Every structure is written in C-alpha cells, then in structure tokens.
Amino acid sequence: RNLRTFGSRGQQRTAALAVKLAEVAIMQRTLGAPPLLLLDDVMSELDSSRRSMLLEALQGVEQAVVTTTDWNDFTPLFRSAARCYRVADGRLVESDEDAQEPAGNVDD
C-alpha cells in the first residue's frame, strides 16, 4: 500500500527519517567522514515511542543538529549528551548543558 495514502503522519515521518538515517550511514561509509544531519522540529509530529526510537538512533550519528520548540521532547539521557544552543538578541548562545531546560526564551 502507498504510505502517503494509507499511513498516518507519524508513520510517514518515521519512514522519511529512516531514509535520512540510512543516507547518513551510506554517506559515512562511502566518504569515510560523518555527514552533518540537520533535523528541523522533527519531534512535533512523532508520538513518544517514535521520539524515543529516533533519539536512540541519533546516538549513533556523529554530527547532528536537531531544532525544537519543546526541550521536553528530548529524554534526559539525550539532553545529557547534547550541546544546547538558543537564540538571544539575534546571536547563537550555548545554554547551560546541565539545565533541565535551556535558559530563557527564543529571542529574549
């Protein structure tokens, strides 16, 4: 069956992410260097079990930038291994890595 017709948004998003993760693995093997994976607000369309599976899969990706509007979409284990940045006064600023949530709001 056609996933676009019969799949839920979460299933469609999961399939697209699986393809992206496979591309990362193929590029790393082919090039011998890790590519940069950019994921923009991917968590908003995934249920909690799919979020957990994605975060687990991202543990094996050497270079990934994942944007979010909700810091709580990330597990404590993932947050402890991640570097968090926020936009403050038009500049990119690293947030306290030990914080449960990034300091301040976007564009504060």
N, CA, C and O atoms as a Tinker XYZ file with bonds, in Angstrom:
   432  protein
     1  N      0.836000   -1.193000    0.000000    73     2
     2  CA     0.000000    0.000000    0.000000    64     1     3
     3  C      0.873000    1.246000    0.000000    63     2     4     5
     4  O      2.020000    1.225000    0.448000    81     3
     5  N      0.315000    2.307000   -0.502000    73     3     6
     6  CA     1.004000    3.577000   -0.575000    64     5     7
     7  C      0.997000    4.245000    0.802000    63     6     8     9
     8  O     -0.067000    4.534000    1.351000    81     7
     9  N      2.181000    4.485000    1.352000    73     7    10
    10  CA     2.293000    5.082000    2.687000    64     9    11
    11  C      1.703000    6.484000    2.710000    63    10    12    13
    12  O      1.124000    6.906000    3.712000    81    11
    13  N      1.849000    7.197000    1.615000    73    11    14
    14  CA     1.329000    8.563000    1.553000    64    13    15
    15  C     -0.201000    8.581000    1.663000    63    14    16    17
    16  O     -0.782000    9.512000    2.220000    81    15
    17  N     -0.836000    7.547000    1.128000    73    15    18
    18  CA    -2.296000    7.471000    1.160000    64    17    19
    19  C     -2.819000    6.831000    2.440000    63    18    20    21
    20  O     -3.780000    7.313000    3.038000    81    19
    21  N     -2.176000    5.739000    2.856000    73    19    22
    22  CA    -2.713000    4.941000    3.951000    64    21    23
    23  C     -1.982000    5.118000    5.283000    63    22    24    25
    24  O     -2.473000    4.663000    6.315000    81    23
    25  N     -0.834000    5.763000    5.277000    73    23    26
    26  CA    -0.072000    5.923000    6.511000    64    25    27
    27  C     -0.459000    7.172000    7.273000    63    26    28    29
    28  O     -0.873000    8.170000    6.683000    81    27
    29  N     -0.324000    7.114000    8.582000    73    27    30
    30  CA    -0.553000    8.302000    9.412000    64    29    31
    31  C      0.612000    9.270000    9.208000    63    30    32    33
    32  O      1.637000    8.902000    8.635000    81    31
    33  N      0.451000   10.503000    9.677000    73    31    34
    34  CA     1.555000   11.477000    9.570000    64    33    35
    35  C      2.790000   10.963000   10.308000    63    34    36    37
    36  O      3.917000   11.123000    9.840000    81    35
    37  N      2.562000   10.345000   11.464000    73    35    38
    38  CA     3.686000    9.795000   12.221000    64    37    39
    39  C      4.392000    8.686000   11.467000    63    38    40    41
    40  O      5.620000    8.604000   11.486000    81    39
    41  N      3.623000    7.829000   10.802000    73    39    42
    42  CA     4.222000    6.754000   10.011000    64    41    43
    43  C      4.978000    7.316000    8.812000    63    42    44    45
    44  O      6.064000    6.840000    8.482000    81    43
    45  N      4.409000    8.322000    8.165000    73    43    46
    46  CA     5.083000    8.952000    7.034000    64    45    47
    47  C      6.383000    9.616000    7.482000    63    46    48    49
    48  O      7.417000    9.493000    6.825000    81    47
    49  N      6.314000   10.314000    8.602000    73    47    50
    50  CA     7.501000   10.992000    9.135000    64    49    51
    51  C      8.561000    9.974000    9.541000    63    50    52    53
    52  O      9.748000   10.185000    9.293000    81    51
    53  N      8.146000    8.875000   10.160000    73    51    54
    54  CA     9.078000    7.825000   10.569000    64    53    55
    55  C      9.776000    7.221000    9.359000    63    54    56    57
    56  O     10.982000    6.979000    9.396000    81    55
    57  N      9.033000    6.978000    8.291000    73    55    58
    58  CA     9.630000    6.422000    7.071000    64    57    59
    59  C     10.642000    7.396000    6.472000    63    58    60    61
    60  O     11.725000    6.986000    6.053000    81    59
    61  N     10.298000    8.675000    6.430000    73    59    62
    62  CA    11.220000    9.678000    5.893000    64    61    63
    63  C     12.492000    9.762000    6.739000    63    62    64    65
    64  O     13.591000    9.885000    6.198000    81    63
    65  N     12.344000    9.695000    8.056000    73    63    66
    66  CA    13.512000    9.741000    8.940000    64    65    67
    67  C     14.371000    8.495000    8.787000    63    66    68    69
    68  O     15.597000    8.580000    8.856000    81    67
    69  N     13.747000    7.339000    8.579000    73    67    70
    70  CA    14.502000    6.098000    8.362000    64    69    71
    71  C     15.350000    6.210000    7.103000    63    70    72    73
    72  O     16.496000    5.760000    7.082000    81    71
    73  N     14.795000    6.807000    6.055000    73    71    74
    74  CA    15.557000    7.012000    4.815000    64    73    75
    75  C     16.729000    7.958000    5.077000    63    74    76    77
    76  O     17.845000    7.698000    4.628000    81    75
    77  N     16.485000    9.047000    5.796000    73    75    78
    78  CA    17.567000   10.004000    6.111000    64    77    79
    79  C     18.683000    9.340000    6.911000    63    78    80    81
    80  O     19.861000    9.554000    6.625000    81    79
    81  N     18.326000    8.543000    7.903000    73    79    82
    82  CA    19.342000    7.867000    8.716000    64    81    83
    83  C     20.118000    6.853000    7.879000    63    82    84    85
    84  O     21.320000    6.679000    8.081000    81    83
    85  N     19.448000    6.186000    6.944000    73    83    86
    86  CA    20.141000    5.260000    6.042000    64    85    87
    87  C     21.098000    6.025000    5.133000    63    86    88    89
    88  O     22.204000    5.558000    4.864000    81    87
    89  N     20.679000    7.199000    4.659000    73    87    90
    90  CA    21.554000    8.034000    3.827000    64    89    91
    91  C     22.805000    8.447000    4.594000    63    90    92    93
    92  O     23.905000    8.444000    4.042000    81    91
    93  N     22.638000    8.801000    5.858000    73    91    94
    94  CA    23.787000    9.176000    6.693000    64    93    95
    95  C     24.772000    8.015000    6.782000    63    94    96    97
    96  O     25.976000    8.212000    6.622000    81    95
    97  N     24.272000    6.814000    7.034000    73    95    98
    98  CA    25.140000    5.636000    7.154000    64    97    99
    99  C     25.857000    5.346000    5.840000    63    98   100   101
   100  O     27.050000    5.041000    5.839000    81    99
   101  N     25.143000    5.438000    4.725000    73    99   102
   102  CA    25.756000    5.187000    3.412000    64   101   103
   103  C     26.809000    6.238000    3.105000    63   102   104   105
   104  O     27.895000    5.902000    2.634000    81   103
   105  N     26.506000    7.504000    3.363000    73   103   106
   106  CA    27.470000    8.577000    3.102000    64   105   107
   107  C     28.714000    8.411000    3.956000    63   106   108   109
   108  O     29.827000    8.629000    3.476000    81   107
   109  N     28.542000    8.028000    5.220000    73   107   110
   110  CA    29.697000    7.852000    6.095000    64   109   111
   111  C     30.594000    6.727000    5.585000    63   110   112   113
   112  O     31.818000    6.860000    5.571000    81   111
   113  N     29.982000    5.616000    5.165000    73   111   114
   114  CA    30.774000    4.502000    4.625000    64   113   115
   115  C     31.461000    4.895000    3.324000    63   114   116   117
   116  O     32.625000    4.557000    3.109000    81   115
   117  N     30.752000    5.602000    2.461000    73   115   118
   118  CA    31.275000    5.971000    1.147000    64   117   119
   119  C     32.362000    7.034000    1.246000    63   118   120   121
   120  O     33.407000    6.917000    0.607000    81   119
   121  N     32.122000    8.059000    2.039000    73   119   122
   122  CA    33.045000    9.187000    2.139000    64   121   123
   123  C     34.129000    8.987000    3.186000    63   122   124   125
   124  O     35.187000    9.611000    3.116000    81   123
   125  N     33.872000    8.127000    4.148000    73   123   126
   126  CA    34.830000    7.917000    5.224000    64   125   127
   127  C     34.815000    9.019000    6.265000    63   126   128   129
   128  O     35.674000    9.058000    7.146000    81   127
   129  N     33.840000    9.918000    6.169000    73   127   130
   130  CA    33.708000   11.016000    7.133000    64   129   131
   131  C     32.221000   11.181000    7.431000    63   130   132   133
   132  O     31.383000   10.965000    6.555000    81   131
   133  N     31.893000   11.560000    8.654000    73   131   134
   134  CA    30.475000   11.696000    9.004000    64   133   135
   135  C     29.843000   12.931000    8.363000    63   134   136   137
   136  O     30.394000   14.027000    8.469000    81   135
   137  N     28.700000   12.773000    7.700000    73   135   138
   138  CA    27.987000   13.940000    7.179000    64   137   139
   139  C     27.263000   14.657000    8.318000    63   138   140   141
   140  O     27.101000   14.105000    9.406000    81   139
   141  N     26.837000   15.869000    8.062000    73   139   142
   142  CA    26.063000   16.634000    9.035000    64   141   143
   143  C     24.579000   16.408000    8.764000    63   142   144   145
   144  O     24.093000   16.689000    7.668000    81   143
   145  N     23.868000   15.905000    9.757000    73   143   146
   146  CA    22.430000   15.661000    9.650000    64   145   147
   147  C     21.694000   16.826000   10.296000    63   146   148   149
   148  O     21.921000   17.137000   11.465000    81   147
   149  N     20.818000   17.465000    9.541000    73   147   150
   150  CA    20.015000   18.574000   10.048000    64   149   151
   151  C     18.558000   18.138000   10.129000    63   150   152   153
   152  O     17.976000   17.723000    9.127000    81   151
   153  N     17.969000   18.230000   11.313000    73   151   154
   154  CA    16.567000   17.860000   11.523000    64   153   155
   155  C     15.857000   19.033000   12.186000    63   154   156   157
   156  O     16.196000   19.417000   13.305000    81   155
   157  N     14.878000   19.599000   11.499000    73   155   158
   158  CA    14.177000   20.780000   11.989000    64   157   159
   159  C     12.834000   20.406000   12.604000    63   158   160   161
   160  O     11.913000   20.008000   11.890000    81   159
   161  N     12.718000   20.529000   13.896000    73   159   162
   162  CA    11.486000   20.314000   14.658000    64   161   163
   163  C     10.802000   18.990000   14.316000    63   162   164   165
   164  O      9.589000   18.942000   14.109000    81   163
   165  N     11.592000   17.920000   14.259000    73   163   166
   166  CA    11.060000   16.605000   13.896000    64   165   167
   167  C     10.200000   15.991000   14.994000    63   166   168   169
   168  O      9.338000   15.161000   14.703000    81   167
   169  N     10.409000   16.370000   16.220000    73   167   170
   170  CA     9.714000   15.729000   17.335000    64   169   171
   171  C      8.227000   16.064000   17.390000    63   170   172   173
   172  O      7.440000   15.284000   17.926000    81   171
   173  N      7.838000   17.201000   16.848000    73   171   174
   174  CA     6.448000   17.653000   16.984000    64   173   175
   175  C      5.442000   16.729000   16.303000    63   174   176   177
   176  O      4.276000   16.706000   16.697000    81   175
   177  N      5.856000   15.975000   15.301000    73   175   178
   178  CA     4.925000   15.096000   14.588000    64   177   179
   179  C      5.067000   13.629000   14.983000    63   178   180   181
   180  O      4.463000   12.761000   14.353000    81   179
   181  N      5.856000   13.342000   16.013000    73   179   182
   182  CA     6.075000   11.956000   16.429000    64   181   183
   183  C      5.466000   11.706000   17.800000    63   182   184   185
   184  O      5.475000   12.586000   18.661000    81   183
   185  N      4.935000   10.504000   18.001000    73   183   186
   186  CA     4.456000   10.144000   19.333000    64   185   187
   187  C      5.662000    9.792000   20.206000    63   186   188   189
   188  O      6.784000    9.706000   19.708000    81   187
   189  N      5.438000    9.591000   21.490000    73   187   190
   190  CA     6.557000    9.405000   22.425000    64   189   191
   191  C      7.401000    8.176000   22.096000    63   190   192   193
   192  O      8.620000    8.217000   22.263000    81   191
   193  N      6.793000    7.094000   21.638000    73   191   194
   194  CA     7.601000    5.904000   21.325000    64   193   195
   195  C      8.471000    6.143000   20.096000    63   194   196   197
   196  O      9.613000    5.685000   20.052000    81   195
   197  N      7.948000    6.851000   19.098000    73   195   198
   198  CA     8.759000    7.167000   17.913000    64   197   199
   199  C      9.859000    8.172000   18.257000    63   198   200   201
   200  O     10.962000    8.094000   17.716000    81   199
   201  N      9.562000    9.112000   19.150000    73   199   202
   202  CA    10.604000   10.048000   19.600000    64   201   203
   203  C     11.751000    9.287000   20.254000    63   202   204   205
   204  O     12.920000    9.543000   19.968000    81   203
   205  N     11.409000    8.358000   21.125000    73   203   206
   206  CA    12.437000    7.566000   21.813000    64   205   207
   207  C     13.274000    6.772000   20.822000    63   206   208   209
   208  O     14.496000    6.705000   20.949000    81   207
   209  N     12.612000    6.166000   19.826000    73   207   210
   210  CA    13.349000    5.398000   18.814000    64   209   211
   211  C     14.275000    6.297000   18.001000    63   210   212   213
   212  O     15.405000    5.917000   17.696000    81   211
   213  N     13.792000    7.496000   17.650000    73   211   214
   214  CA    14.633000    8.423000   16.892000    64   213   215
   215  C     15.833000    8.857000   17.719000    63   214   216   217
   216  O     16.958000    8.865000   17.220000    81   215
   217  N     15.605000    9.220000   18.983000    73   215   218
   218  CA    16.709000    9.656000   19.834000    64   217   219
   219  C     17.735000    8.544000   20.016000    63   218   220   221
   220  O     18.937000    8.807000   20.059000    81   219
   221  N     17.270000    7.318000   20.121000    73   219   222
   222  CA    18.189000    6.185000   20.225000    64   221   223
   223  C     18.999000    6.041000   18.939000    63   222   224   225
   224  O     20.205000    5.797000   18.992000    81   223
   225  N     18.353000    6.190000   17.795000    73   223   226
   226  CA    19.060000    6.093000   16.511000    64   225   227
   227  C     20.066000    7.227000   16.344000    63   226   228   229
   228  O     21.130000    7.030000   15.757000    81   227
   229  N     19.737000    8.413000   16.853000    73   227   230
   230  CA    20.645000    9.557000   16.728000    64   229   231
   231  C     21.909000    9.396000   17.561000    63   230   232   233
   232  O     22.906000   10.067000   17.296000    81   231
   233  N     21.891000    8.524000   18.560000    73   231   234
   234  CA    23.090000    8.298000   19.374000    64   233   235
   235  C     24.252000    7.818000   18.502000    63   234   236   237
   236  O     25.413000    8.056000   18.837000    81   235
   237  N     23.951000    7.147000   17.391000    73   235   238
   238  CA    24.992000    6.647000   16.506000    64   237   239
   239  C     25.410000    7.626000   15.422000    63   238   240   241
   240  O     26.280000    7.312000   14.609000    81   239
   241  N     24.803000    8.810000   15.396000    73   239   242
   242  CA    25.129000    9.821000   14.389000    64   241   243
   243  C     26.138000   10.787000   14.996000    63   242   244   245
   244  O     25.884000   11.395000   16.035000    81   243
   245  N     27.294000   10.921000   14.331000    73   243   246
   246  CA    28.359000   11.753000   14.909000    64   245   247
   247  C     28.054000   13.239000   14.875000    63   246   248   249
   248  O     28.393000   13.960000   15.813000    81   247
   249  N     27.411000   13.718000   13.793000    73   247   250
   250  CA    27.137000   15.147000   13.655000    64   249   251
   251  C     25.664000   15.346000   13.330000    63   250   252   253
   252  O     25.215000   15.014000   12.232000    81   251
   253  N     24.924000   15.880000   14.267000    73   251   254
   254  CA    23.502000   16.146000   14.033000    64   253   255
   255  C     23.111000   17.452000   14.705000    63   254   256   257
   256  O     23.531000   17.747000   15.824000    81   255
   257  N     22.307000   18.219000   14.005000    73   255   258
   258  CA    21.708000   19.426000   14.556000    64   257   259
   259  C     20.202000   19.192000   14.527000    63   258   260   261
   260  O     19.612000   18.976000   13.469000    81   259
   261  N     19.594000   19.239000   15.707000    73   259   262
   262  CA    18.160000   18.989000   15.833000    64   261   263
   263  C     17.536000   20.208000   16.498000    63   262   264   265
   264  O     17.879000   20.544000   17.631000    81   263
   265  N     16.625000   20.868000   15.796000    73   263   266
   266  CA    15.954000   22.026000   16.385000    64   265   267
   267  C     14.661000   21.580000   17.055000    63   266   268   269
   268  O     14.082000   20.553000   16.701000    81   267
   269  N     14.222000   22.370000   18.028000    73   267   270
   270  CA    12.977000   22.047000   18.723000    64   269   271
   271  C     12.352000   23.310000   19.288000    63   270   272   273
   272  O     13.024000   24.317000   19.511000    81   271
   273  N     11.065000   23.230000   19.510000    73   271   274
   274  CA    10.370000   24.287000   20.239000    64   273   275
   275  C     10.030000   23.822000   21.645000    63   274   276   277
   276  O      9.552000   24.609000   22.462000    81   275
   277  N     10.274000   22.545000   21.933000    73   275   278
   278  CA     9.960000   21.985000   23.252000    64   277   279
   279  C     11.115000   21.111000   23.736000    63   278   280   281
   280  O     11.276000   19.979000   23.279000    81   279
   281  N     11.902000   21.628000   24.645000    73   279   282
   282  CA    13.072000   20.932000   25.190000    64   281   283
   283  C     12.680000   19.604000   25.831000    63   282   284   285
   284  O     13.487000   18.675000   25.879000    81   283
   285  N     11.457000   19.510000   26.318000    73   283   286
   286  CA    10.994000   18.293000   26.987000    64   285   287
   287  C     10.745000   17.131000   26.027000    63   286   288   289
   288  O     10.503000   16.009000   26.470000    81   287
   289  N     10.799000   17.385000   24.718000    73   287   290
   290  CA    10.680000   16.298000   23.740000    64   289   291
   291  C     11.894000   15.376000   23.776000    63   290   292   293
   292  O     11.845000   14.262000   23.255000    81   291
   293  N     12.977000   15.833000   24.385000    73   291   294
   294  CA    14.216000   15.060000   24.433000    64   293   295
   295  C     14.351000   14.368000   25.784000    63   294   296   297
   296  O     14.045000   14.951000   26.824000    81   295
   297  N     14.807000   13.133000   25.759000    73   295   298
   298  CA    14.984000   12.373000   27.001000    64   297   299
   299  C     16.136000   12.956000   27.808000    63   298   300   301
   300  O     17.033000   13.572000   27.234000    81   299
   301  N     16.130000   12.777000   29.125000    73   299   302
   302  CA    17.249000   13.256000   29.942000    64   301   303
   303  C     18.593000   12.681000   29.481000    63   302   304   305
   304  O     19.603000   13.385000   29.504000    81   303
   305  N     18.615000   11.426000   29.067000    73   303   306
   306  CA    19.854000   10.819000   28.581000    64   305   307
   307  C     20.353000   11.532000   27.330000    63   306   308   309
   308  O     21.546000   11.814000   27.215000    81   307
   309  N     19.463000   11.823000   26.400000    73   307   310
   310  CA    19.849000   12.525000   25.176000    64   309   311
   311  C     20.334000   13.935000   25.507000    63   310   312   313
   312  O     21.350000   14.386000   24.978000    81   311
   313  N     19.601000   14.634000   26.387000    73   311   314
   314  CA    19.986000   16.005000   26.760000    64   313   315
   315  C     21.352000   16.039000   27.421000    63   314   316   317
   316  O     22.114000   16.986000   27.227000    81   315
   317  N     21.671000   15.000000   28.212000    73   315   318
   318  CA    22.964000   14.995000   28.904000    64   317   319
   319  C     24.129000   14.831000   27.933000    63   318   320   321
   320  O     25.252000   15.233000   28.237000    81   319
   321  N     23.868000   14.242000   26.768000    73   319   322
   322  CA    24.930000   14.041000   25.777000    64   321   323
   323  C     24.943000   15.141000   24.717000    63   322   324   325
   324  O     25.847000   15.186000   23.884000    81   323
   325  N     23.949000   16.024000   24.743000    73   323   326
   326  CA    23.805000   17.044000   23.705000    64   325   327
   327  C     24.372000   18.384000   24.156000    63   326   328   329
   328  O     24.524000   18.652000   25.348000    81   327
   329  N     24.678000   19.208000   23.175000    73   327   330
   330  CA    25.017000   20.604000   23.438000    64   329   331
   331  C     23.816000   21.421000   22.998000    63   330   332   333
   332  O     23.309000   21.248000   21.890000    81   331
   333  N     23.370000   22.297000   23.856000    73   331   334
   334  CA    22.158000   23.064000   23.603000    64   333   335
   335  C     22.508000   24.528000   23.339000    63   334   336   337
   336  O     23.301000   25.135000   24.059000    81   335
   337  N     21.899000   25.075000   22.293000    73   335   338
   338  CA    22.081000   26.479000   21.945000    64   337   339
   339  C     20.717000   27.134000   21.850000    63   338   340   341
   340  O     19.715000   26.462000   21.603000    81   339
   341  N     20.676000   28.433000   22.044000    73   339   342
   342  CA    19.451000   29.201000   21.891000    64   341   343
   343  C     19.800000   30.514000   21.202000    63   342   344   345
   344  O     20.968000   30.900000   21.137000    81   343
   345  N     18.792000   31.187000   20.694000    73   343   346
   346  CA    18.989000   32.491000   20.070000    64   345   347
   347  C     18.666000   33.549000   21.113000    63   346   348   349
   348  O     17.575000   33.555000   21.684000    81   347
   349  N     19.612000   34.441000   21.357000    73   347   350
   350  CA    19.420000   35.532000   22.314000    64   349   351
   351  C     19.922000   36.819000   21.673000    63   350   352   353
   352  O     21.088000   36.916000   21.290000    81   351
   353  N     19.052000   37.791000   21.559000    73   351   354
   354  CA    19.402000   39.076000   20.948000    64   353   355
   355  C     20.034000   38.888000   19.576000    63   354   356   357
   356  O     20.996000   39.570000   19.224000    81   355
   357  N     19.477000   37.946000   18.799000    73   355   358
   358  CA    19.960000   37.718000   17.443000    64   357   359
   359  C     21.262000   36.946000   17.345000    63   358   360   361
   360  O     21.818000   36.804000   16.257000    81   359
   361  N     21.757000   36.444000   18.479000    73   359   362
   362  CA    23.018000   35.685000   18.475000    64   361   363
   363  C     22.761000   34.275000   18.962000    63   362   364   365
   364  O     21.851000   34.035000   19.756000    81   363
   365  N     23.570000   33.341000   18.481000    73   363   366
   366  CA    23.501000   31.959000   18.933000    64   365   367
   367  C     24.355000   31.825000   20.181000    63   366   368   369
   368  O     25.549000   32.126000   20.155000    81   367
   369  N     23.748000   31.372000   21.283000    73   367   370
   370  CA    24.418000   31.294000   22.575000    64   369   371
   371  C     24.279000   29.881000   23.123000    63   370   372   373
   372  O     23.190000   29.307000   23.098000    81   371
   373  N     25.383000   29.316000   23.621000    73   371   374
   374  CA    25.300000   27.993000   24.231000    64   373   375
   375  C     24.626000   28.111000   25.588000    63   374   376   377
   376  O     24.963000   28.978000   26.395000    81   375
   377  N     23.662000   27.219000   25.826000    73   375   378
   378  CA    22.954000   27.192000   27.103000    64   377   379
   379  C     23.666000   26.268000   28.065000    63   378   380   381
   380  O     24.513000   25.468000   27.668000    81   379
   381  N     23.311000   26.385000   29.343000    73   379   382
   382  CA    23.873000   25.519000   30.371000    64   381   383
   383  C     23.499000   24.076000   30.071000    63   382   384   385
   384  O     22.316000   23.739000   30.041000    81   383
   385  N     24.494000   23.218000   29.849000    73   383   386
   386  CA    24.245000   21.820000   29.494000    64   385   387
   387  C     23.597000   21.042000   30.625000    63   386   388   389
   388  O     22.933000   20.037000   30.369000    81   387
   389  N     23.768000   21.473000   31.860000    73   387   390
   390  CA    23.208000   20.741000   32.994000    64   389   391
   391  C     21.771000   21.153000   33.303000    63   390   392   393
   392  O     21.103000   20.528000   34.127000    81   391
   393  N     21.304000   22.199000   32.642000    73   391   394
   394  CA    19.953000   22.681000   32.920000    64   393   395
   395  C     18.916000   21.717000   32.358000    63   394   396   397
   396  O     19.146000   21.062000   31.342000    81   395
   397  N     17.786000   21.640000   33.025000    73   395   398
   398  CA    16.691000   20.812000   32.515000    64   397   399
   399  C     16.057000   21.459000   31.291000    63   398   400   401
   400  O     15.581000   20.763000   30.394000    81   399
   401  N     16.050000   22.775000   31.252000    73   399   402
   402  CA    15.541000   23.491000   30.092000    64   401   403
   403  C     16.545000   24.575000   29.748000    63   402   404   405
   404  O     17.219000   25.097000   30.637000    81   403
   405  N     16.657000   24.928000   28.452000    73   403   406
   406  CA    17.569000   25.998000   28.083000    64   405   407
   407  C     17.190000   27.289000   28.796000    63   406   408   409
   408  O     16.011000   27.556000   29.028000    81   407
   409  N     18.191000   28.084000   29.140000    73   407   410
   410  CA    17.936000   29.336000   29.839000    64   409   411
   411  C     17.244000   30.327000   28.917000    63   410   412   413
   412  O     17.682000   30.536000   27.785000    81   411
   413  N     16.177000   30.931000   29.389000    73   411   414
   414  CA    15.496000   31.976000   28.642000    64   413   415
   415  C     14.652000   31.456000   27.495000    63   414   416   417
   416  O     14.596000   30.255000   27.232000    81   415
   417  N     13.997000   32.387000   26.822000    73   415   418
   418  CA    13.148000   32.066000   25.684000    64   417   419
   419  C     13.858000   32.428000   24.398000    63   418   420   421
   420  O     14.851000   33.154000   24.402000    81   419
   421  N     13.334000   31.911000   23.297000    73   419   422
   422  CA    13.879000   32.268000   21.995000    64   421   423
   423  C     13.704000   33.761000   21.810000    63   422   424   425
   424  O     12.648000   34.322000   22.105000    81   423
   425  N     14.764000   34.398000   21.315000    73   423   426
   426  CA    14.773000   35.835000   21.064000    64   425   427
   427  C     14.476000   36.659000   22.313000    63   426   428   429
   428  O     13.777000   37.669000   22.240000    81   427
   429  N     15.013000   36.224000   23.474000    73   427   430
   430  CA    14.779000   37.026000   24.678000    64   429   431
   431  C     15.802000   38.111000   24.820000    63   430   432
   432  O     15.756000   38.881000   25.779000    81   431
